[in-house]
């Protein structure tokens, strides 16, 4: 028997009792009741979510803290590279 597919999702934002989760591979967004997500889920959280019958099983999702930290490090590296390219001063149009 095959293991269920697992996908990475990121919590983009929380609006009241609903989290907006974005699938990593294609940026598809879904509204998910925050109560269905693992404790500690907040904006920026990376979730590993198994799929059952082609649908995310939010109640079986787990936080992936290492993936979250890796993404944060990558974003910091990109910002550092951009800052090094910035000549500073006012923009001349």
Backbone as CSV, one residue per row, in Angstrom:
resi,resn,N_x,N_y,N_z,CA_x,CA_y,CA_z,C_x,C_y,C_z
1,UNK,0.849,-1.185,0.000,0.000,0.000,0.000,0.891,1.242,0.000
2,UNK,0.554,2.223,-0.815,1.345,3.438,-0.923,1.056,4.392,0.223
3,UNK,2.113,5.072,0.654,1.931,6.117,1.666,1.216,7.295,1.017
4,UNK,0.430,8.030,1.784,-0.266,9.181,1.191,0.744,10.242,0.747
5,UNK,0.381,10.956,-0.299,1.218,12.069,-0.760,1.282,13.113,0.341
6,UNK,2.399,13.801,0.395,2.574,14.852,1.405,3.053,16.105,0.701
7,UNK,2.470,17.220,1.035,2.823,18.488,0.400,3.183,19.509,1.467
8,UNK,4.005,20.472,1.054,4.339,21.583,1.941,3.369,22.726,1.702
9,UNK,2.892,23.292,2.800,2.021,24.459,2.778,2.604,25.487,3.734
10,UNK,2.361,26.759,3.465,2.804,27.839,4.339,1.578,28.639,4.768
11,UNK,1.500,28.944,6.049,0.407,29.791,6.536,0.753,31.222,6.140
12,UNK,0.006,31.756,5.201,0.241,33.103,4.696,-0.238,34.154,5.688
13,UNK,-1.438,33.922,6.217,-1.994,34.873,7.175,-3.117,34.203,7.948
14,UNK,-3.452,34.830,9.066,-4.567,34.357,9.877,-5.571,35.497,9.947
15,UNK,-6.807,35.185,9.590,-7.894,36.165,9.606,-8.967,35.648,10.550
16,UNK,-8.917,36.102,11.792,-9.867,35.620,12.789,-9.621,34.161,13.092
17,UNK,-10.612,33.325,12.831,-10.492,31.897,13.120,-10.117,31.086,11.885
18,UNK,-9.686,31.771,10.813,-9.336,31.104,9.562,-7.892,31.426,9.191
19,UNK,-7.152,30.368,8.836,-5.795,30.547,8.316,-5.855,30.415,6.798
20,UNK,-5.111,31.260,6.106,-4.987,31.131,4.660,-3.664,30.422,4.414
21,UNK,-3.759,29.189,3.918,-2.578,28.368,3.656,-2.310,28.350,2.158
22,UNK,-1.022,28.421,1.799,-0.615,28.453,0.394,0.249,27.228,0.113
23,UNK,-0.157,26.450,-0.886,0.604,25.257,-1.263,1.907,25.681,-1.917
24,UNK,2.987,25.087,-1.495,4.322,25.472,-1.932,4.530,25.300,-3.433
25,UNK,4.073,24.214,-3.990,4.420,23.891,-5.372,3.741,24.765,-6.411
26,UNK,2.539,25.266,-6.135,1.843,26.031,-7.162,1.129,27.276,-6.637
27,UNK,1.341,27.595,-5.370,0.778,28.779,-4.733,-0.753,28.782,-4.676
28,UNK,-1.358,27.600,-4.750,-2.808,27.478,-4.553,-3.109,27.802,-3.088
29,UNK,-4.108,28.637,-2.832,-4.457,29.036,-1.466,-5.772,28.392,-1.041
30,UNK,-5.832,28.050,0.238,-7.061,27.511,0.824,-7.279,28.135,2.185
31,UNK,-8.542,28.393,2.493,-8.924,28.830,3.831,-9.118,27.590,4.697
32,UNK,-8.471,27.601,5.873,-8.523,26.446,6.772,-8.889,26.941,8.166
33,UNK,-9.886,26.329,8.798,-10.167,26.708,10.190,-8.915,26.507,11.049
34,UNK,-8.515,27.516,11.788,-7.280,27.455,12.566,-7.291,26.280,13.541
35,UNK,-8.467,25.871,13.995,-8.572,24.753,14.912,-8.196,23.410,14.302
36,UNK,-8.152,23.327,12.959,-7.774,22.083,12.292,-6.263,21.959,12.123
37,UNK,-5.536,23.038,12.371,-4.082,23.034,12.191,-3.379,22.687,13.500
38,UNK,-2.109,22.271,13.415,-1.385,21.927,14.634,-1.257,23.138,15.567
39,UNK,-1.205,22.866,16.849,-0.991,23.931,17.834,0.292,24.674,17.478
40,UNK,0.269,25.973,17.605,1.440,26.785,17.283,1.466,27.278,15.847
41,UNK,0.483,26.910,15.042,0.427,27.393,13.660,0.147,28.887,13.676
42,UNK,0.975,29.624,12.950,0.822,31.071,12.868,1.359,31.517,11.517
43,UNK,1.266,32.799,11.230,1.759,33.311,9.957,3.218,32.916,9.774
44,UNK,3.531,32.382,8.596,4.890,31.961,8.289,5.187,30.511,8.633
45,UNK,4.276,29.837,9.326,4.506,28.439,9.681,4.527,27.580,8.418
46,UNK,5.454,26.616,8.379,5.524,25.657,7.281,4.914,24.355,7.777
47,UNK,3.990,23.827,7.003,3.269,22.612,7.381,3.526,21.505,6.373
48,UNK,3.729,20.313,6.866,3.749,19.106,6.029,2.353,18.496,6.158
49,UNK,1.663,18.443,5.026,0.253,18.040,5.050,0.058,16.813,4.158
50,UNK,-0.347,15.688,4.753,-0.651,14.516,3.920,-1.945,14.741,3.148
51,UNK,-2.051,14.056,2.034,-3.278,14.139,1.233,-4.012,12.822,1.298
52,UNK,-5.305,12.918,1.395,-6.195,11.757,1.377,-7.207,11.997,0.259
53,UNK,-7.273,11.095,-0.659,-8.191,11.221,-1.802,-7.992,12.541,-2.538
54,UNK,-6.732,12.966,-2.659,-6.415,14.184,-3.397,-6.690,15.479,-2.668
55,UNK,-7.065,15.409,-1.404,-7.365,16.618,-0.610,-6.435,16.672,0.589
56,UNK,-6.036,17.878,1.005,-5.188,17.992,2.200,-5.930,17.514,3.447
57,UNK,-5.247,16.746,4.264,-5.801,16.305,5.548,-5.216,17.209,6.622
58,UNK,-5.857,18.344,6.829,-5.336,19.366,7.735,-5.177,18.857,9.160
59,UNK,-6.039,17.942,9.571,-5.962,17.441,10.948,-4.731,16.575,11.172
60,UNK,-4.088,16.115,10.095,-2.871,15.310,10.214,-1.616,16.125,9.894
61,UNK,-1.761,17.419,9.674,-0.623,18.281,9.346,0.331,18.392,10.532
62,UNK,1.616,18.552,10.219,2.619,18.763,11.268,3.465,19.981,10.899
63,UNK,3.878,20.713,11.925,4.762,21.856,11.718,6.141,21.363,11.322
64,UNK,6.781,22.036,10.370,8.149,21.724,9.969,9.007,22.943,10.290
65,UNK,9.502,22.975,11.503,10.264,24.131,11.979,11.580,24.283,11.227
66,UNK,12.226,23.180,10.876,13.487,23.265,10.133,13.265,23.892,8.760
67,UNK,12.186,23.519,8.078,11.884,24.117,6.771,11.594,25.607,6.931
68,UNK,10.899,25.989,8.004,10.621,27.408,8.243,11.917,28.183,8.444
69,UNK,12.827,27.629,9.253,14.108,28.309,9.502,14.941,28.407,8.223
70,UNK,14.933,27.355,7.407,15.683,27.372,6.151,15.137,28.455,5.215
71,UNK,13.838,28.590,5.148,13.237,29.632,4.301,13.591,31.030,4.809
72,UNK,13.596,31.179,6.115,13.947,32.463,6.703,15.400,32.817,6.393
73,UNK,16.299,31.834,6.526,17.713,32.075,6.192,17.859,32.461,4.728
74,UNK,17.134,31.767,3.838,17.205,32.074,2.421,16.728,33.503,2.143
75,UNK,15.632,33.904,2.761,15.114,35.263,2.568,16.111,36.299,3.075
76,UNK,16.755,36.017,4.203,17.764,36.942,4.739,18.949,37.051,3.791
77,UNK,19.356,35.942,3.172,20.455,35.965,2.200,20.098,36.810,0.985
78,UNK,18.877,36.659,0.490,18.432,37.444,-0.666,18.444,38.930,-0.315
79,UNK,17.925,39.295,0.857,17.926,40.703,1.270,19.341,41.249,1.402
80,UNK,20.242,40.457,1.943,21.629,40.903,2.085,22.252,41.166,0.714
81,UNK,21.994,40.280,-0.262,22.519,40.492,-1.618,21.939,41.764,-2.231
82,UNK,20.642,41.990,-2.039,20.018,43.198,-2.587,20.594,44.457,-1.944
83,UNK,20.832,44.401,-0.638,21.399,45.575,0.043,22.800,45.895,-0.471
84,UNK,23.584,44.868,-0.787,24.940,45.105,-1.307,24.903,45.761,-2.686
85,UNK,23.838,45.527,-3.457,23.711,46.114,-4.797,23.167,47.527,-4.764
86,UNK,22.568,47.945,-3.651,21.948,49.262,-3.548,23.026,50.337,-3.459
87,UNK,23.086,51.264,-4.418,24.101,52.303,-4.369,23.824,53.374,-3.318
88,UNK,22.611,53.385,-2.783,22.251,54.394,-1.790,21.882,55.711,-2.465
89,UNK,21.491,56.657,-1.673,21.140,57.979,-2.190,19.765,58.045,-2.815
90,UNK,19.446,59.221,-3.306,18.149,59.459,-3.925,18.100,58.893,-5.339
91,UNK,16.906,58.564,-5.778,16.704,58.072,-7.132,16.531,59.268,-8.059
92,UNK,17.233,59.273,-9.150,17.118,60.317,-10.157,16.239,59.831,-11.295
93,UNK,15.160,60.585,-11.576,14.281,60.216,-12.685,14.517,61.093,-13.876
